[in-house]
Amino acid sequence: MESDSEMVAFPLLTTPIESNYRACTIPYRFPSDNPRKPTPTEIAWIDLFRNSIPSFNYPFFFFLFLFPLFLKMGNLRKRAESETTVADAPTKAEKFAQRYSEILDDLKKDPESHGGPPDGILLCRLREQVLRELGFRDIFKKVKDEENAKAVSIFLDVVRLNDNIEDGGKRLENLVRGIFAGNIFDLGSAQLAEVFSRDGMSFLASCQNLVPRPWVIDDFDTFKAKWSKKSWKKAVIFVDNSGADVILGILPFARELLQRGTQVIDLTRVSQELAYLASDADLVILEGMGRGIETNLYAQFKCDSLKIGMVKHPEVAQFLGGRLYDCVFKYNEVLV
């Protein structure tokens, strides 16, 4: 949901927000670090974002296992050059590459420049700012439309499979596995898209081929016990706005919530509209590597919360003490 209104704090975050919330799970720097010198973690992230700018093809496994934010930004210049809604797109794509590279250079020289010190949120924000200043609103629209069509083509198969599972606990587990499988088929990877287009049913196979439990963070049994006894009146779900991630992963799960009487809000921006609609929600769900693990894993809310995502980056796996491709299913209940 896009909104031009002023952005506000999400009302269900535990207050005071200033001392209880930071959109960053892995520490980029510590108080003892020199504020004028970038840390090794900051340099690694700056280089990661820089490598997304040039127009070249990445190896398949590099695309497959890097975290979702990077998957979506991969080959940015090439995507910008092919944008048909922007006049003189190739020239503006070149300007984007130059401007964003200069910003990244500045952050390496002085981590406090451009609103730093840098982290994933700031690097994404600066990238989007440059793209929008040059007239690029959504350089992924074409691939989104293509992936949506592919996902929709097997949506009914996924739903029927879930509906045919009579045991409520097993049906819930299958829905959760579907969310993880949808997280695998992330937009931005041409190789994954090709695999998906050749065999859409590979999504269903992925549901059963996850790393074995227990996952690196595994609150599923606790959530399943609550699921059989507890119902939520309204759920806010933060999720990608297209592709298998939402259509085959989240929508079947949201459908199950609706059938249980839960009102579902699926929004991706914390606008005034979201704040109003979400103020009385009693369940917050954050899905995906970026929003569920990298930025909000330890976020505390005034209501129950669920963080779901797949670990697709080795540094995150190491930080969590888990395996690459491991799964995170973190459930926090707020007792009132």
NORKATA-V878681 format. One record per backbone hydrogen bond with DSSP energy under -0.5 kcal/mol. NH is the residue of the N-H (numbers start at 0). CO is the residue of the C=O. Records with the same first field share a line. If there is no record, write none. Layout:
BEGIN
NH->CO, CO
END
This chain:
BEGIN
7->269
12->9
13->299
18->15
19->15
20->16
23->21, 294
24->293
25->293
32->29
36->33
37->107
42->38
43->39
44->40
45->41
46->42
47->43
48->44
49->45
50->46
51->48
52->49
53->49
55->53
62->58
63->59
64->60
65->61
69->66
70->66
71->67
72->68
73->69
75->51, 72
76->52
78->74
79->75
80->76
81->77
82->79
83->81
85->82
86->84
88->85
91->87
92->88
93->89
94->90
95->91
96->92
97->93
98->94
99->95
100->96
101->97
102->98
103->99
104->100
105->101
106->102
107->103
108->104
109->105
112->109
114->111
115->112
122->118
123->119
124->120
125->121
126->122
127->123
128->124
129->125
130->126
131->127
132->128
133->129
134->131
135->130
136->134
140->137
143->139
144->140
145->141
146->142
147->143
148->144
149->145
150->146
151->147
152->148
153->149, 150
154->151
155->151
157->153
158->154
159->155
160->156
161->157
162->158
163->159
164->161
165->163
170->166
171->167
172->168
173->169
174->170
175->171
176->172
177->173
178->174
179->175
180->176
181->177
182->178
183->179, 180
184->180
185->183
188->185
189->187
192->188
193->189
194->190
195->191
196->192
197->193
198->194
201->198
202->199
204->200
205->201
206->202
207->203, 204
208->204, 205
210->324
215->326
216->326
218->328
222->218
223->219
224->220
225->221
226->222
227->223
228->225
229->225
234->262
235->282
236->234, 264
237->235, 284
238->236
244->184
245->242
246->242
247->243
248->243
249->244
250->245
252->248
253->249
254->250
255->251
256->252
257->253
258->254
259->255, 256
260->257
261->256
262->232
264->234
266->236, 264
270->268
274->270
275->271
276->272
277->273
278->274, 275
280->277
281->233
282->233
283->303
284->235
285->305
286->237, 284
287->307
291->287
292->287, 288
293->288
294->289
296->292
298->295
301->11
303->281
304->331
305->283
306->329
307->285, 305
308->327
310->325
311->309
315->312
316->312
317->313
318->314
319->315
320->316
321->316
324->310
325->322
327->308
328->216, 326
329->306
330->328
331->304
334->332
END
